[in-house]
Amino acid sequence: MPKNRQEIPKAERQAELVTQARELFAADGYRGTSVAAVGRAAGIAAAAVHWYFPTKDDLFAAVIDSIFDEASAQVAADPGLAGDPRDELVAMLLRMEPYRGLHRVAYERMAESAALHTVYERMQEWLEGRLLAAISRRAGNDADLASIVDLAHVLFEGLLVSVRRLDRPTGELVDLLITSLAATAEAN
């Protein structure tokens, strides 16, 4: 016998809402997606959505987090990457590329939303960690990596949110970034 709506565990309902919201945000954008539309897609009232996610930004943060979690899990599970931080970085950026428009909105809204700020900060830490590991491999362990962290942060924001079509493949841009920053770290 199928469960009635009251018997569905909260975590299961939240996961369904995030799945539906992800599809709607990806198709219609942040501004084109309403909480009511997400509720309808999940088969519950808009007011009930707010029980799980108090604000639209909380729901949006959960969507961005799910995109990041899925991409990072795929990267971690890919034996072809063999723990190479450069390859992991490129693979992650390629997996995130279809969601650039959503990343741009998350970046713009994170000043107003603690949930979005937390999710975006976690993504940046992952990206910067892989970049710094790749630079370390090239420049050596005694390189001054602290001097390039801010630059890396700004560059990743550009790769994640830019509306400009890239003139080069993502891997080539990451290689250029690693080479340049490794040389800077060695010089300091």
N, C-alpha and C positions, 0 to 999 in steps of 0.2 A: 504494500500500500504506500503510495507516495506521501511524503511529508507535507503537512499544510504549512503555510507561511510562518506560523508561530513556532514550529518545530525546527526550522532551519537555524543552525548555529550562527551566532553573530559573525564570526570569522569567515564562514562560508558566504554569508550575504554580502559582507564587505568585499570579498574577492570578486563576487559577481558584479557588484557595482563598479569596481575598478575596471573590470574587463569591459563592461558596457561603456563606461566613461572613456576608456582608452580608445575604443573604436570611434566614438563620437568626436572626441577632441582631435583625433588624427584626421578624420574626414571633414569636420566643420570648423576646426580651430577652437581656441578658448572662448572667444567672444560669440561664436556661433553655436555654442553648446550651452544649454541651460540645465540646471539641476533637475527641473521637471522632465526634460527629455531623457536624462539618464535614468530617472525613476521609471518613466514609461518603458524604456528599453529593458529594464530589469524587472518590470512587473510590480513595482511598488509606487506609492504616492511620493511626491516631491518632499513632503514634510517628513516622511520616513527616511529619506536619504539623509536629511539633516541630523537624524538621530545617530547615524553612522559617521557622518562627516559634517561637522557643524557649519562649515562654510564651503563655498565652491573652491576656494583656494586649497582647503584641506583635501578635498577630493582630487583636485588637480595635482597636488603634491604626491598623493598616493599613486596617481597615474605615472608621473615622471619617475617616481621611485620604482615602480614595477617595470618600466622600460629599462632603467639602469640595472636593476637586479637581473632581469632576463638577459640583457646583453653581457653583463659581467659573468654570469653563470655560463653562458655559451663560450666566452673567451677562456674561462678557467677550465672548461671541459674539453677544449680543442687540443688534442695531442700534437697537432701540427705546429702549435705555437711554442711548445716545449719550454714554457716559463721564460721565454725571451721577452723582456719588458718592452722593447721596441715593437716587436710583432704584436704583442698584446695591446699596446697603445693604438696601433694602426687598426687592428681588428675592432677594437671598441669604437673608435671614431667612425669607422665604416658602418657599424651596426646602429650607431646613434644618428647618422646622417639623415635618414628619412623623417626624423622628428625635429629637425632644426627649427621649424616654426614654433613648435611647442617649447623648445629650449629658450628661444628668444623671449617668449611671453613669460616663462618661469623666471628668467633673468630680470625682466622688467618688473615683475610683481614681487620678487623676493624681499624687497625693502618693506613691503606692506604685509608680508605673510611669513611668520616664523617657520611654519611647516615647509614652505617652498625654500626658504633660506637654508634650513637644515638639510634638505634633500640635495640642493644644488651644491652646498659645501661638501657633502659626502662624495658627490661625483667628481668635483674638482680635486679633492684629496686623492682619489683613486688615480685620476689622470696624471696629476703632478707626481705621485709616487712612482708610476711607471716611467715617466719622463726622467726623473732624477736617477732612477736605477739604470736607465739606458745611458744617460750621460756619465754616470759613475763608471760604467763598464768601459766607456771610451776614454774618459779623462783620468781615470784612476781614483782610488779611494781618498787620496789626500787633496783632491780638488775642492775649491770653495763653492759648494753647491748652494749654500744659503744666499749667496749674492744673486742667484738667478731665479729663485722661487717666485718673486713678484712678476718677473718678465714671463715666466712660464704660465702663471695664472692668467695674465692678460691675453697671451696668445691662444690659450685653450678657449677662453671666452669667445674669441673671434672665430675659432673653428666651429664651435658649437652653435653660435647664434647668427653668424653672418648670412645675409641673404644673397651675397655675391656668389656666382658660380665659380668654383675653383678652377684655375687654369692648369693645375697640375694634379696628379693623383695624390690622395691623402698620404700614402706611404712616402712619396717623394717630399712632400711638405714636412712630414715628421722627421725624415732623414736630414733635411736642411736645418730644421730646428735643433736636432740633437747635435749635429756637427758644429753649428754656430755657438750653441750654449756650452758644449764641451770645451771649445777653444777659449771661451770667455772664462769658464771655471778654472782651466789650467793656467790662464794668465794671472788670475788673482791670487 
